[in-house]
């Protein structure tokens, strides 16, 4: 059995790993790579294998860096099934259609600007028709079901606690009578986060592929997120500014809204307008309401009561593009939550262009920003940033609240992996992390008694025996 790391290797985006066993190829995730635009376009359009030779895909969750390139895979000739949880299938339906629409609109916008400069236009990477076919090939299952993927390979999903429907997975593989277990964390969540249940253990495995996004960092305590957020809102409102929040439309937006819900319930900022400016977030929130089986007890109790934690008070969901544009004409303080999370596409770019130059405003970062993205340049507090090819002076305050992270921190990753029997666990492969973060986690795992921990490069293969 061969495992090849084709994405999210020594970087955080583009999750994609190929398992070759019993004459079949099975892909774990098929995410979009996000980074420098030219490099991203080329990497996402061209697969390092013949898509028609892949028998099946197993999807950990619906985030675009894990699922976003599935329509390209289908467009390139993949005709097999895509296995996921039922909630992931439903979320992927709205997310991938939204991704296609965003790409089409952004390609049109950039092409118009390019033509003015005498430069060629650009094409979207895939269309909504490709997405329609992709969703037809997706099959949804519940946590705990044993699913036969191909001959000799079964998978079982366990709750990852990262976003709605997210899963860590355990593959049971029978290769000519030899049995092997392979675990894959996808993106591992955290305990005690809003909305979702805590991550479930997958049990012991022979080999483990683990994310390492925050492999070298311990997050601020979850218990302090409300206080930290309240402080940011208070000082921005006192300046007469807006709070602009880039957020992934699925997971991060809903978690952030629930924290705002609790602040609103406590009497703070009741009159402050809050806008969720993302059609995807609107549709995704409807999917959240349809899957209460994924919620923790606190969220279930709220939903069973008279309040809706996703639609309280003065919160307004914005669908119409003209209403979105009108938000930039508002002079009074407000909160605008908009996608995409890494500021690489979508309506957030227009809000940043209109607000980043005003020192009264705050850009609030509540999620991970990959290298070479606009979001990372904001985290680094660069004085000038480029949006749609134009340079803007950054005068707005930038605040990073990592207590909102939906990724496990170093201590949480160590606790999850250390719960596995070291006598059984032969090898750990650290992916979905920048090299320094993966190295710090590797060192801690070795200190804890694991002898074989690898950080594979993109394209690297491992023989599992």
KAKA-V851618 format. One record per helix or strand of 2 or more residues. SS is the DSSP state (alpha for helix, beta for strand). FROM is the first residue (numbers start at 1). TO is the last residue. If there is no record, write none. Layout:
SS|FROM|TO / SS|FROM|TO
//
This chain:
beta|2|7 / beta|16|21 / beta|24|28 / alpha|37|45 / alpha|51|53 / beta|56|58 / alpha|64|67 / alpha|70|75 / beta|81|85 / alpha|86|116 / alpha|128|136 / beta|138|141 / beta|146|150 / beta|153|159 / beta|167|175 / beta|178|184 / beta|207|211 / alpha|222|239 / beta|243|246 / alpha|252|265 / beta|273|277 / alpha|279|289 / alpha|292|294 / alpha|297|304 / beta|315|317 / alpha|321|329 / beta|334|338 / alpha|348|355 / beta|362|365 / alpha|374|379 / beta|384|387 / beta|390|393 / beta|397|400 / alpha|402|404 / alpha|410|418 / beta|427|431 / alpha|435|447 / beta|453|454 / beta|461|463
//
